Amino acid sequence: MNPVRLATQLALCALLALATNACAQEPATVPAPRAVWTWEGPSYAMLESPAAADEALAFLQRKRVNVVYLYADAFERRNLIEQQPQLYRAFIRRAHVRGIRVYALLGSWYLHTERYVLPRHQRKAVAMLQRVLDYNAAAAPAERFDGVNYDIEPHLLDEWEDATRPRLLLGFLDMTAAMMEARRKSGQTLEIGPAMPFWWDGIALEWRGVRKPVSEHVADLTDYIALMDYRNRAEGRDSILSHAQAEMDYASRIGKRVVIGLEFNPGEPAKLSFHGMPEAAFEREAGKVEDAYRGRPAFAGFVFHHYLGYRRFVGDPVPAAN
């Protein structure tokens, strides 16, 4: 064979081998989104101090947290979203420039919002959402909330007992339906979802003529669920994956999404939280969850409870000045 021709063929074979190998490689996986619940005090501190906001957002970027659930209701006799909406506008602009989305976090121990499931208080739940809707309607696109997460937990009520549990959960569904109706009337498409305990999938209720698990009623009503799946191992019995299975399966069937909520604060029993474990151990367990749900559109990543607890967990506490 002509030496030149042979060299050309060998070069072509080498190029073909390289191309085939490149095509055979799996595409790079995109890490699952990470969010963090940010409660009253830290949220107000970020809103009122540009320096605190920049420091917090830089921390979130370092830890690959790309969604912040920012408290957006009254605290210590002030309600900044009503009284000083420019503070929210400035913070959300800052976050968006860094590629971080901002959800309005509604619900508060300070306001005892667990009572909002009671008929006489449900108008307050609609009013707190309406303030967010009104804010977004008046804000420029770069200053708007990207979504809403509401954390209203009827099981915190003193009257939560086996006998009263169905009534309180029905109140939660009625409250949620009223909030979603307020969104519909506003003409906005802001996505809305609750924080929900994983064990609601074990409670069946009839609501509006349909009997099914409470978790399924909630998924039917809302855009997504932030599932409070507080366990510190991914696999096996009594694990993150086992407790999320029903919600993930149902969300997949109806085209909704589930964010897996994880705990980082001290608590008993120890299985509830990653507190006290190495960060590397947490990342291994989170990686197992991502591997299990890779390619499933219903999986919308993680949300961490909560901003201060997570910062302590990773050994990067909030500076004293903040």
C-alpha positions, 0 to 999 in steps of 0.5 A, a space after each residue: 500500500 502507498 505509504 501516504 495512503 496508509 498514513 491517511 487511513 490510519 489518521 482517519 481511523 484515529 479520528 473515528 475512534 476519538 469521535 466514537 469514544 466521545 459519543 459513548 461518554 455520558 453527558 455531564 450531569 447537572 447537580 440538582 437545585 439546592 434551596 434553603 429556608 431563611 426565616 424571619 431574623 436572617 431574612 430581615 437582616 439581609 433585607 436591611 443590610 446590603 453588606 449582609 445580603 452580599 455576604 449571604 449570597 456569596 456563601 450560597 454561591 459557594 455552597 451551590 445553593 441556587 434558591 433562597 426561600 426568603 421570609 416575606 411577612 410580618 416580624 417584630 411589629 413590622 412588615 417590610 414587604 408592605 412598608 419597605 418593598 424597595 428592600 425586597 426589590 434590591 435584594 431580589 435584584 442582587 440575587 438574580 444577578 448571581 443566578 439565585 432565585 428567590 421564593 417568598 417564604 410564608 408562615 411563622 412561629 412568631 405569628 402562630 400561622 398554624 392557626 391559619 388552617 382554622 376557618 376563622 383565620 383562613 383569610 389571614 393566609 390569603 392576605 399574606 399571599 396577596 401581599 406577595 402577589 401585589 408586590 410582584 404586580 408592582 415590581 420590575 421583572 428582575 425584582 419579582 419573586 420567582 415563587 412562593 413556599 408556605 410553611 403552615 403546619 396544623 400538627 403544631 396546634 394544641 388541639 392536634 389529636 387523633 379525633 381532631 386531625 381530619 378537621 384540621 387537615 381539611 382546613 389546610 386543604 380549604 386554606 390552600 384552595 383559597 390561596 390558589 384561587 387568589 393566585 388565579 384571580 391575580 392573573 399571575 403564574 407565580 408557582 406556589 407550594 407548601 412545606 409538607 411532612 412526608 407522613 401525610 401520605 399515610 392519612 386518607 381524607 375525603 375532600 370535595 367528594 374524593 377520598 385519597 391521601 392528604 399528600 395527593 390532595 395537596 399535590 393536586 392543588 399546588 405546583 410543587 411540594 417541599 417535602 419535609 423528609 427529615 432523615 439522615 440516610 438515603 437508602 433502606 427502611 426509614 430513609 429519605 428515599 423510602 419516605 419520598 417514594 409515594 410523593 415522587 410517584 404521584 408527582 410523576 403521574 400528575 406532572 408536579 414536582 417534589 423538593 426534598 427537605 433535609 434537616 441540619 439542626 440538632 434534634 431527637 432522635 438523631 436520625 432526623 438531622 445531619 447535625 453532628 455528621 461530617 459534611 462529606 457524609 451528607 454529600 454522599 447521602 445527597 448524591 445517592 438521592 440524586 442518583 436514584 432520581 436522575 432523569 425524573 422530572 418530578 425531582 426538583 432538588 433539595 431544600 435545607 432547614 434552615 439558613 443558620 443551621 446549615 451555615 453552622 453545619 458546614 462550619 461557616 457561621 454568619 459573621 457577628 456583624 450580620 
